[in-house]
Amino acid sequence: MGSFGFSLSMIASSLSPNLTESRLISSMGTVSTIVDPSLSISLVPKRRPRNLGLRSSTSPSIETTLDIDVGVVSSATSKKVLIPIGYGTEEIEAVVLVDVLRRAGAEVIVASVEQKLEVEASSGTRLLADVLITKCADQVFDLVALPGGMPGAVRLRDCGILEKIMKRQAEDKRLYGAISMAPAITLLPWGLLSRKKTTGHPAFFGKLPTFWAVKTNIQISGELTTSRGPGTSFQFALSLAKQLFGETTAKSVEEFLLVRDGYQNPKKEEFNSMDWSLNHTPRVLIPVANGSEEVEVVTIADVLRRAKVDVTVASVERSLRITASQGTKIITDKLIGEAAESSYDLIILPGGHACSERLKKSKILKKLLKEQQETGRIYGAANSSSTVLLKHGLLKEKKTVVYPSDTDEPTNDQMIAGVEVVIDGNVITGLGLATVANFSLAIVSKLFGYGRARSVSEGLVHEYRGN
């Protein structure tokens, strides 16, 4: 296996009966076989990122491309999507929508309803929109999808331009959707829920029209799709991807992202258990770089901040701004040099192949991680960034979800198959992508106990069993 490669067959067989090797694409830049048994592969001569052409055997005229490096399946028949954001938008919902729909092949435009492109989301993540909403007033979209969050849903509601766009979308019977607070707070005052079954966040469920309100994670009513909260964001986004591009594309994205059907157990295993509880507010550093998986960065920060953890997101680049793997622009809190002036109870590395390469090269981060190990403090990684820990000798004699190696296959005595999260003493590793919420909640549980993790998960509308 090449550098930084995971054993795909081991991951596929351990995760789910539905996740077969023939449909698993590695986020490290390898393809196990083909994305779908009904698709044949032919090389498409493009510059990096490398692409494989995928042509449907049933519809030879329909061609898509697969970006090996970031796991994108893009359609030759482009679909244009608008994701508006405002101050207080729920970052997980916004970023998952962007991530999933771009992987499916949509041209996604993130538009700010504020006076500036930079928007601070509900848990403190600063996102940089592509355009101001004024640039979208006269454009036609195949889909407009609203993230929730407070006061984000109110900021969207009060945007006159967005209201006109959404009403035109409904009148023209093009797809539109809303998640969490947005159905009740944004769409309802606009009159866009009339005679449509609708769901939304449990805390705002009572504001929905009683006869038409339904307690389901996803509700499709004609052109309208609604969903419940951050914990159902992947289901929401994949439902929209299916409506835009069809089931095959949506299923391929779903399986690449490790979206799980049901709640198989065990999800987490722990070895050499030790107490992580502290007598002060935990301080956590999340180092990031260009190419970080935005879903992992945003989810880890959001979940930990909901649990009242002091989180610092630090860039190892020369700029506070990083561009994540699917093009999401994030403004970090500090540069790694400034962040290194403080000490942290935990250092957690999000994944992403390009990100991992950048993190490995950071001398400051290497020093921080070595100090973390030498002082017995906690550290960990999701997805491909386990290779960073490996390179710096921080996984010796540690059990991991996956044991990546430049030269060897994963070893059975260190890699634990069939789980999403492994904790070994003061080290935590996870598969990342759609499983990152459980990774983040496992950290919360270790720091504060299962009760707080359960409370945070309920706010997310995410089922967390903690085992």
C-alpha positions in Angstrom: 0.0 0.0 0.0 1.3 3.5 -0.8 2.1 6.2 1.7 -0.6 7.1 4.2 -2.9 4.5 2.8 -5.5 2.8 5.0 -6.4 -0.9 4.6 -9.7 -0.3 2.9 -10.9 -3.9 3.1 -10.4 -3.9 6.8 -12.3 -0.6 7.3 -15.1 -1.6 5.0 -15.7 -5.0 6.5 -15.6 -3.6 10.0 -17.9 -0.6 9.6 -21.2 -1.9 8.2 -22.6 -4.7 6.1 -23.7 -2.0 3.7 -20.2 -0.5 3.3 -18.5 -2.9 0.9 -15.0 -2.6 -0.4 -16.3 -2.1 -4.0 -18.0 1.2 -3.0 -15.4 2.6 -0.5 -13.3 5.5 -1.7 -10.3 6.4 0.5 -9.9 10.0 1.6 -6.2 9.5 1.3 -6.3 9.5 -2.4 -6.8 5.8 -3.3 -9.7 4.0 -4.9 -10.4 0.5 -3.7 -12.2 -0.7 -6.9 -15.1 1.3 -8.4 -17.6 3.6 -6.9 -20.6 1.5 -8.0 -20.8 -1.9 -9.6 -23.0 -0.3 -12.4 -20.3 2.2 -13.3 -17.2 1.6 -15.5 -14.0 3.6 -15.1 -12.0 5.3 -17.8 -9.2 7.7 -17.3 -9.9 11.4 -17.9 -6.8 13.4 -18.8 -6.9 16.3 -16.3 -4.3 18.0 -14.2 -4.2 17.5 -10.4 -6.4 16.9 -8.7 -6.5 13.6 -10.6 -9.9 12.5 -11.8 -11.5 9.3 -13.0 -14.2 9.5 -15.6 -17.3 7.5 -14.5 -19.8 6.6 -17.3 -23.0 5.0 -16.5 -23.5 1.7 -18.3 -27.2 2.3 -18.4 -27.0 5.9 -19.6 -23.8 6.2 -21.7 -24.5 9.9 -22.4 -24.3 10.8 -18.7 -20.7 11.2 -17.6 -19.4 12.2 -14.1 -16.0 12.7 -12.8 -14.5 11.4 -9.5 -11.9 13.6 -7.8 -9.6 11.0 -6.2 -8.0 13.4 -3.7 -11.1 14.7 -2.1 -13.7 12.1 -3.0 -15.9 14.3 -5.2 -18.4 12.9 -7.7 -19.3 15.7 -10.0 -21.9 15.6 -12.7 -21.6 16.9 -16.3 -25.1 18.2 -15.8 -24.3 21.0 -13.3 -26.8 21.9 -10.6 -26.6 25.4 -9.0 -27.2 25.6 -5.3 -27.5 28.5 -2.9 -26.6 28.2 0.8 -27.2 31.5 2.6 -25.5 32.2 5.9 -25.8 35.0 8.5 -24.6 35.9 12.0 -25.4 32.9 14.2 -25.9 30.3 11.5 -25.4 26.8 12.8 -21.9 26.0 11.4 -22.3 22.2 11.2 -25.5 22.5 9.2 -24.1 25.0 6.8 -20.7 23.2 6.3 -22.3 19.7 5.9 -24.6 21.1 3.2 -21.7 22.7 1.3 -19.5 19.6 1.7 -22.0 17.0 0.6 -23.5 18.9 -2.3 -20.1 19.8 -3.7 -19.0 16.2 -3.4 -22.1 15.2 -5.3 -21.2 17.7 -8.1 -23.2 20.8 -7.4 -22.0 24.3 -8.0 -22.5 25.6 -4.5 -22.6 29.3 -3.7 -22.3 30.4 -0.1 -23.9 33.8 0.2 -23.8 36.1 3.2 -26.9 38.0 4.2 -24.8 40.4 6.2 -23.0 43.5 5.0 -19.7 41.6 4.8 -18.4 38.2 3.6 -17.1 37.1 7.0 -19.8 35.6 9.2 -19.4 34.4 12.8 -21.5 31.2 13.2 -23.5 30.2 16.3 -20.6 28.4 18.1 -17.9 30.9 17.2 -16.5 29.5 13.9 -15.9 32.3 11.4 -16.9 31.4 7.9 -16.1 33.4 4.7 -18.9 33.4 2.2 -18.3 33.4 -1.5 -20.5 36.4 -2.3 -23.0 38.8 -0.7 -26.6 37.8 -1.2 -27.1 40.9 -3.4 -25.1 39.1 -6.1 -27.7 36.3 -6.1 -30.9 38.3 -6.4 -31.4 37.6 -10.1 -29.9 34.2 -10.4 -31.8 31.0 -10.9 -30.9 28.0 -8.6 -31.8 24.4 -8.8 -31.9 24.3 -5.0 -31.8 26.9 -2.1 -31.1 25.3 1.3 -31.3 27.2 4.6 -29.2 26.2 7.6 -30.6 26.9 11.0 -29.0 28.2 14.2 -29.9 31.2 16.3 -29.9 34.0 15.6 -28.9 32.8 12.2 -32.5 31.8 11.2 -33.7 35.2 12.2 -31.0 36.9 10.2 -32.1 34.9 7.1 -35.8 35.7 7.8 -35.1 39.4 7.9 -33.2 39.4 4.6 -35.6 40.8 2.0 -33.5 39.6 -1.0 -33.4 36.1 0.3 -37.2 36.1 0.9 -37.8 37.1 -2.7 -35.4 34.4 -3.9 -37.1 31.7 -1.8 -40.6 32.7 -2.8 -39.6 32.7 -6.5 -38.1 29.2 -5.9 -41.3 27.9 -4.5 -43.5 29.5 -7.2 -41.3 28.0 -9.9 -41.5 24.7 -8.2 -37.8 24.3 -7.9 -36.2 22.6 -4.9 -35.9 24.4 -1.5 -35.1 23.2 2.0 -34.5 24.2 5.6 -33.1 22.5 8.7 -33.4 23.0 12.4 -34.8 26.4 13.4 -35.1 27.6 9.8 -38.5 25.9 9.0 -40.3 27.5 11.9 -38.3 30.8 12.2 -37.6 31.6 8.5 -39.9 29.7 6.1 -43.1 29.9 8.2 -43.3 33.8 8.3 -42.7 33.8 4.5 -45.7 31.6 4.0 -43.7 28.8 2.5 -44.9 25.9 4.7 -48.6 26.2 3.7 -50.2 22.8 3.4 -46.8 21.0 3.6 -45.8 18.4 6.1 -42.8 19.8 7.9 -40.2 18.9 10.6 -37.7 20.9 12.5 -35.7 21.2 15.7 -37.5 19.8 18.7 -37.1 23.1 20.6 -39.0 24.9 17.9 -41.3 22.1 16.9 -44.3 23.7 18.7 -44.1 26.7 16.4 -44.8 24.6 13.3 -48.4 24.3 12.1 -49.8 21.6 14.3 -51.7 19.6 11.7 -48.7 19.5 9.3 -45.8 19.0 11.8 -44.2 15.6 11.8 -41.5 14.2 14.1 -39.1 12.7 11.5 -35.5 13.3 10.7 -36.3 14.1 7.1 -39.6 15.3 5.5 -40.0 15.7 1.8 -43.2 17.5 0.8 -43.1 18.2 -3.0 -40.3 20.7 -3.6 -39.7 21.3 0.1 -37.4 19.2 2.3 -37.0 19.9 6.0 -34.9 18.3 8.7 -34.3 18.5 12.5 -30.9 19.7 13.5 -27.0 19.4 13.3 -27.2 15.7 14.0 -29.4 15.1 10.9 -27.4 17.3 8.6 -25.9 14.5 6.6 -29.3 12.9 6.1 -30.7 16.3 5.0 -27.8 17.0 2.6 -27.8 13.5 1.1 -31.6 13.7 0.6 -31.1 16.9 -1.4 -28.2 15.3 -3.3 -30.4 12.4 -4.2 -33.2 14.7 -5.5 -30.6 16.7 -7.6 -28.4 13.9 -8.9 -30.1 10.6 -8.3 -29.7 7.7 -5.9 -26.4 6.3 -7.3 -24.5 9.6 -6.8 -26.0 10.2 -3.3 -25.2 6.7 -2.2 -21.5 7.0 -3.4 -21.1 10.2 -1.4 -22.9 8.7 1.6 -20.5 5.7 1.8 -17.4 7.7 1.2 -18.3 10.0 4.1 -18.9 6.9 6.3 -22.5 7.9 7.0 -23.9 4.9 9.0 -27.3 3.3 8.7 -28.7 2.7 12.2 -26.6 2.7 15.3 -24.5 -0.4 15.3 -22.4 -1.1 18.4 -19.8 -0.9 19.6 -18.9 2.6 18.3 -16.1 3.2 20.8 -13.5 1.0 22.5 -11.1 2.1 25.3 -7.8 0.6 26.5 -5.6 1.5 29.5 -8.4 3.7 30.9 -7.3 6.9 32.6 -9.2 9.9 34.1 -9.4 12.9 31.8 -11.4 15.1 34.2 -9.8 18.5 35.1 -10.3 21.0 37.9 -10.4 23.9 35.4 -12.1 24.6 32.0 -10.3 22.4 29.5 -8.2 24.1 26.9 -8.2 22.5 23.4 -6.0 23.3 20.4 -7.2 22.3 16.9 -4.4 22.9 14.4 -5.7 23.2 10.8 -4.3 23.8 7.3 -5.4 24.2 3.8 -7.1 21.0 2.8 -8.5 20.2 6.3 -11.8 18.4 6.2 -14.2 21.2 7.1 -16.8 18.9 8.5 -14.2 17.6 11.0 -12.8 21.1 11.9 -16.3 22.6 12.4 -17.9 19.6 14.2 -15.1 19.2 16.7 -15.0 22.9 17.6 -18.8 23.2 17.7 -19.4 20.1 19.9 -16.6 21.0 22.3 -17.7 24.6 22.6 -21.3 23.5 23.3 -19.8 21.5 26.2 -18.1 24.7 27.5 -14.6 23.8 26.4 -12.1 26.6 25.6 -11.3 25.9 22.0 -8.6 27.5 19.9 -8.5 26.8 16.1 -5.0 27.6 14.9 -3.7 27.8 11.3 -0.3 26.3 10.4 -0.4 28.4 7.2 0.9 32.0 7.0 -2.6 33.3 7.0 -5.5 33.0 9.5 -7.7 32.0 6.5 -7.6 28.5 5.3 -9.4 26.9 2.5 -10.7 23.4 3.5 -11.0 20.3 1.3 -14.3 21.2 -0.3 -13.6 24.9 -0.7 -15.1 26.1 2.6 -13.2 29.2 3.8 -12.6 29.3 7.5 -11.0 32.2 9.5 -9.0 30.7 12.3 -8.5 32.2 15.8 -4.7 32.3 15.7 -1.6 31.4 13.8 0.1 28.4 15.2 3.1 30.5 16.4 0.8 32.6 18.6 -1.1 29.6 19.8 2.1 27.9 20.9 2.6 30.5 23.5 0.0 28.7 25.6 -0.3 25.2 26.8 -3.3 22.9 26.2 -5.0 20.1 27.9 -5.8 18.5 24.5 -4.5 18.8 21.0 -6.8 17.3 18.4 -5.9 17.1 14.7 -8.7 17.0 12.1 -8.0 15.0 8.9 -7.7 15.7 5.2 -4.9 14.4 3.1 -3.5 17.8 2.1 -4.0 19.1 5.6 -2.1 16.1 7.1 0.9 16.8 4.8 0.9 20.4 6.0 0.6 19.5 9.6 3.5 17.1 9.4 5.8 19.9 8.1 5.0 22.3 11.0 8.0 22.4 13.3 6.0 24.4 15.9 3.2 21.8 15.9 5.8 19.0 16.2 7.2 20.6 19.3 3.8 21.1 20.8 2.8 17.5 20.2 6.1 16.2 21.7 5.6 18.3 24.8 2.0 17.0 25.0 3.3 13.4 25.0 6.2 14.1 27.5 3.9 15.8 30.0 1.2 13.1 29.7 -1.4 15.4 28.4 -4.1 14.3 25.9 -3.8 14.3 22.1 -5.5 12.7 19.2 -6.4 12.7 15.5 -9.3 12.0 13.2 -9.1 10.5 9.7 -5.7 10.8 7.9 -4.1 12.9 10.5 -3.2 9.8 12.5 -0.2 9.8 10.1 1.0 13.0 11.7 1.1 11.3 15.1 2.7 8.3 13.6 5.4 10.3 11.9 6.3 12.0 15.2 6.4 8.7 17.1 3.3 9.4 19.1 1.5 6.2 18.4 4.0 3.7 19.7 2.3 0.9 21.6 -1.0 2.6 21.2 -4.2 1.1 20.0 -5.8 3.1 17.2 -8.9 3.0 15.0 -6.5 2.6 12.1 -2.8 2.3 12.2 -1.5 4.0 9.1 2.1 3.3 8.0 4.3 4.4 5.1 5.5 0.9 4.5 3.4 -1.7 6.3 -0.2 -2.8 6.4 -2.1 -2.1 9.6 -1.1 -4.5 12.4 -3.8 -6.5 14.1 -2.4 -5.8 17.6 -2.6 -2.1 17.2 -5.6 -1.5 14.8 -9.0 -2.0 16.3 -11.5 -2.9 13.6 -15.2 -2.4 13.7 -15.3 0.9 15.8 -15.4 4.6 15.0 -13.4 5.8 18.0 -10.5 4.2 20.0 -9.1 5.7 23.2 -5.9 4.3 24.6 -4.8 6.1 27.8 -4.3 9.8 26.8 -4.6 9.2 23.0 -7.8 9.3 21.0 -8.2 8.4 17.3 -11.3 8.3 15.1 -12.4 7.5 11.5 -13.5 11.1 11.0 -15.9 12.5 8.3 -19.5 11.7 9.3 -18.4 9.8 12.4 -16.7 12.9 13.8 -19.6 13.8 16.0 -19.2 10.6 18.0 -15.4 11.3 18.2 -16.1 14.8 19.6 -18.8 13.5 22.0 -16.3 10.8 23.2 -14.0 13.6 24.2 -16.8 15.4 26.0 -17.7 12.2 27.9 -14.1 11.7 29.0 -13.7 15.2 30.2 -17.1 15.8 31.9 -18.9 12.4 32.0 -21.6 10.8 30.0 -24.3 13.1 31.2 -22.9 16.2 29.6 -22.1 14.3 26.4 -25.7 13.1 26.3 -27.0 16.7 26.9 -24.9 18.1 24.1 -26.0 15.3 21.7 -29.7 16.1 22.5 -29.1 19.7 21.5 -27.6 18.4 18.3 -30.5 16.0 17.7 -27.9 13.3 17.5 -28.2 9.9 19.1 -25.2 9.2 21.2 -25.0 6.0 23.2 -21.5 6.5 24.5 -20.4 2.8 24.0 
